[in-house]
């Protein structure tokens, strides 16, 4: 499982190559410039999806991007890739948010965690640290969403600090294992 169509080929030594489900939240439309409906922007998006196999899951979590774009995405993927678009149920994630007593909507990563807890017998999480970490080799491991921007910019929609506290608690309870180092 991967979030938000992040590049994986260049990181396969660290993060592995296998992935058959990745999320695509509506903000990806902005990142890939698909709202402009220019052909070259669609090609950029389709090139990014070539690294993936299996399923692309539309996460309905942005009030700025109407869900009708999910159907446009479906057509684009159906015509040009072997990916199948799944549309997540927003109510499911609202119930999980309430269960976990989080005040802000779940981030795409936490949505995948919620699904994985329901589906997987064993779960290992990588890349969920809300701060820069230095690994055993002295390399800086940055949060996947940050793109070297200030972390505080990401608190407007989801509460990553509250999510991390929850992840740490669930890790201590043995529900899954959090990792900082390379995938093993």
N, C-alpha and C positions, 0 to 999 in steps of 0.2 A: 504494500500500500504506500502511496506517495501523495503529497499534497501539492496542488496548484501548479502542475505541469513544470516542475523544476527540472533542469537538465540533469540527466543521470549518467550518460555515457562517460563523460569526463571524470566522474566520481565513482565509477564502478569498482575500482580497487578498494575504496573505503566503504562505500555504501551498498555494494552488490549490484547485480544487473537485473535480478528478478523483480518484476513488478507487473501485476495484472490488474491493478485498480489504482487509479489516481483521481484526485478531486480536481475539479475545475470550478472555482467559485466565480461569480459574475465579474469580479474585479479583473480576472484574466482577460476579459473582453477589453478592458481599458489598457492593460499592460501590452497586449498584442495589437492594439489599435483597431480592433474589429468593429468598433462603433462607427468608424468612418466609411465602412463598406467599400474600401479600395481593395482591388484584387491582390496587390502586393502584400497587404496586411494579412489577408487570408492565407497566402502562401507562407508567410512567416509563422503563423499559427500552426499550419499543417506540418511544416518542417519540425516544429517543436514536438508535435505529437508522434513523429516517426520513432522516437526512442521508446515508445510505450506499446504494450500489447494488451489485449483483453478489453478492459472496461474503463471508460471515462465517466466519472460521476459528477453531475451538475449539483452544486451545493447552493440552495436558494437562501443566501444570507446577505444580500446587498439590497438596501432600499433604493439605490441609485440605478440599478440595472433591472429592468422588468424581466420576469420569468419567461416572457415570450421569446427571449433570445435563446432559451434552452432549445426550442424547436428549430431555430436557425442553426444552432450548433449541431443538433442532431443531423440535419440535412447535410451540412458541410462534412461532418465525420463520415456519414453513410456513403456519400458520393466519392470521397477521396481517401478513406482509410479502412482498415479492418476493425477499428475500434467500435464498440457498442456504447452508446450513451445511456447511462442510468440517471434517473431524476430522483434525487433524495426527497424524502418526506419531511417537510419543515416541522410538522407537528411532532414527529418522533424526536427531533433534536430539541424542541421546546420542552418536551417532557423530561428528557435527560438533563437539560439545564435546570429544571425545577428539582429533580431528584438530587442532583449534585449541589443544589443551593447556590448556584452561580447567578450573580445579578445581571451580567451582560451575556449576550449570545455566545455560543460556543465558537471557537476558531475552527477553521477547516481541519486542523490537526486533531483537535479534541473530538470533532465529529467522527474522524476515522478511529480514534481510540475507543469511543463509545461503541462503534460497530464491531471493532475487533474483539472487544471484551465479550460481546454477544456471540461471536462466530468462532473464535480461536481457542484451542486447548492450551496453547502456550503463547505468550506474547512478550516480545522484546522491543523496546522503544529506543530509537536513536534520534537525536536532533531536537529534543524538547527542552533544552536549557535556555532560560530567559536572560542569559548573560553570557559574555565571552568567557570561554574556558581555555586553559592551556593544557594540552594533553601530555602524556608521559614523555613525548619526544620534543616538547617545547613549542609545538605548533598551536596557533590560535584557532580554536573551533568557534566559529560565529553562529549565531542563531540563523537558521535557514531563511527566515522571513526578512531579516534586517537589511540585506544588501548594503551594509555599512552605513545605514542611516541611524539616527539616534533612536534608541529603543522606545523612548517616551512617545514617539509618533504613532506607535501601534496600539496605544491604550484607548483610542477613541471608540473602537468597535468592540473588541473582545478584551477581557481582563486576563492578560497572560500571567500576571503574578498570582492571581487566584487559581488559575488553571494549573500552574506549576505546583502550588501548595497542595492542590488536590492530587496531582500526579505523584508527588512525593509521598503523600499519605497512602494512596493505593499501592505504591511500590512497597512501602513498609508493611502493608497488610499482605503482601505476597501475590497480589492480583496479576502483576506483570513485573518485568525487570527493566529499569531505566539504565541506559548506557551512555557514557560520554565518549568512550574511545571508538575505534574502528569496529565495524561489524565483524563478528567472528563466525 
